[in-house]
Every structure is written in C-alpha cells, then in structure tokens.
Amino acid sequence: MSQSLAWLMLLIAGLLDVGGAISMKYAEGYTRVGWSILSLGLLAAFVFLLGRALKVLEVGVAYSVWTGIGAAGTFVMGIALFGESLSAMKLAGIALVLMGIVALKLA
C-alpha cells in the first residue's frame, strides 16, 4: 500500500470516528437500537481502516492524526447538531489541534 493510500484511509477513519461519536450521542447510552448498531458499525469500520493505515504509517503520528481529526470533527458537529457552546478558548484549542495534525502530516 502506498503512503498516499494510507493517509487517505487514515482521513476516512478519522471522519468515521466523528460519525461514531455522534451516533453514540444519538444512541443515548446504547438504549436506542438503530443508533447503537450504527455506532458499533462505524467503530468497526474506523478501527479496520486505522489498522490498515498503520501497516504503512508510524503509529505515533497516525494515531495522533486520527484522534485529532476525530476531536476537531466531533467538536464542530457538537456545535452544529447539539448547540454545544462555542468560545474563543475552545476555538483556540481546536486551532492548536488542527495545527498539530498539519505538523505531523508534514513531518
């Protein structure tokens, strides 16, 4: 597998992580069956893709980028879907996460 494909798989895994976190919220403690099944399916998908990407990428970089994508994406979706609060400090924190992702990708 090429580096480019591994990075693409990692990006998709990060986006699936966002979907997994949001579906967990909708699953309401895994009491809603449909959302629970979706959540577990997304979990399986992003773990699979992350594992495949780790065959090529360094584990420290890949895992950090994956969690950063998940954190930033879930932050944005929490605001958009659930009306979660937004502040300058939170924006600064997410900006730092995103800068860290870019730095790790360029390293």
Secondary structure as a PSIPRED ss2 file (coil, helix, strand):
# PSIPRED VFORMAT (PSIPRED V4.0)

   1 M C   1.000  0.000  0.000
   2 S C   1.000  0.000  0.000
   3 Q H   0.000  1.000  0.000
   4 S H   0.000  1.000  0.000
   5 L H   0.000  1.000  0.000
   6 A H   0.000  1.000  0.000
   7 W H   0.000  1.000  0.000
   8 L H   0.000  1.000  0.000
   9 M H   0.000  1.000  0.000
  10 L H   0.000  1.000  0.000
  11 L H   0.000  1.000  0.000
  12 I H   0.000  1.000  0.000
  13 A H   0.000  1.000  0.000
  14 G H   0.000  1.000  0.000
  15 L H   0.000  1.000  0.000
  16 L H   0.000  1.000  0.000
  17 D H   0.000  1.000  0.000
  18 V H   0.000  1.000  0.000
  19 G H   0.000  1.000  0.000
  20 G H   0.000  1.000  0.000
  21 A H   0.000  1.000  0.000
  22 I H   0.000  1.000  0.000
  23 S H   0.000  1.000  0.000
  24 M H   0.000  1.000  0.000
  25 K H   0.000  1.000  0.000
  26 Y H   0.000  1.000  0.000
  27 A H   0.000  1.000  0.000
  28 E C   1.000  0.000  0.000
  29 G C   1.000  0.000  0.000
  30 Y C   1.000  0.000  0.000
  31 T C   1.000  0.000  0.000
  32 R C   1.000  0.000  0.000
  33 V H   0.000  1.000  0.000
  34 G H   0.000  1.000  0.000
  35 W H   0.000  1.000  0.000
  36 S H   0.000  1.000  0.000
  37 I H   0.000  1.000  0.000
  38 L H   0.000  1.000  0.000
  39 S H   0.000  1.000  0.000
  40 L H   0.000  1.000  0.000
  41 G H   0.000  1.000  0.000
  42 L H   0.000  1.000  0.000
  43 L H   0.000  1.000  0.000
  44 A H   0.000  1.000  0.000
  45 A H   0.000  1.000  0.000
  46 F H   0.000  1.000  0.000
  47 V H   0.000  1.000  0.000
  48 F H   0.000  1.000  0.000
  49 L H   0.000  1.000  0.000
  50 L H   0.000  1.000  0.000
  51 G H   0.000  1.000  0.000
  52 R H   0.000  1.000  0.000
  53 A H   0.000  1.000  0.000
  54 L C   1.000  0.000  0.000
  55 K C   1.000  0.000  0.000
  56 V C   1.000  0.000  0.000
  57 L C   1.000  0.000  0.000
  58 E C   1.000  0.000  0.000
  59 V H   0.000  1.000  0.000
  60 G H   0.000  1.000  0.000
  61 V H   0.000  1.000  0.000
  62 A H   0.000  1.000  0.000
  63 Y H   0.000  1.000  0.000
  64 S H   0.000  1.000  0.000
  65 V H   0.000  1.000  0.000
  66 W H   0.000  1.000  0.000
  67 T H   0.000  1.000  0.000
  68 G H   0.000  1.000  0.000
  69 I H   0.000  1.000  0.000
  70 G H   0.000  1.000  0.000
  71 A H   0.000  1.000  0.000
  72 A H   0.000  1.000  0.000
  73 G H   0.000  1.000  0.000
  74 T H   0.000  1.000  0.000
  75 F H   0.000  1.000  0.000
  76 V H   0.000  1.000  0.000
  77 M H   0.000  1.000  0.000
  78 G H   0.000  1.000  0.000
  79 I H   0.000  1.000  0.000
  80 A H   0.000  1.000  0.000
  81 L H   0.000  1.000  0.000
  82 F H   0.000  1.000  0.000
  83 G C   1.000  0.000  0.000
  84 E C   1.000  0.000  0.000
  85 S C   1.000  0.000  0.000
  86 L C   1.000  0.000  0.000
  87 S C   1.000  0.000  0.000
  88 A H   0.000  1.000  0.000
  89 M H   0.000  1.000  0.000
  90 K H   0.000  1.000  0.000
  91 L H   0.000  1.000  0.000
  92 A H   0.000  1.000  0.000
  93 G H   0.000  1.000  0.000
  94 I H   0.000  1.000  0.000
  95 A H   0.000  1.000  0.000
  96 L H   0.000  1.000  0.000
  97 V H   0.000  1.000  0.000
  98 L H   0.000  1.000  0.000
  99 M H   0.000  1.000  0.000
 100 G H   0.000  1.000  0.000
 101 I H   0.000  1.000  0.000
 102 V H   0.000  1.000  0.000
 103 A H   0.000  1.000  0.000
 104 L H   0.000  1.000  0.000
 105 K H   0.000  1.000  0.000
 106 L H   0.000  1.000  0.000
 107 A C   1.000  0.000  0.000
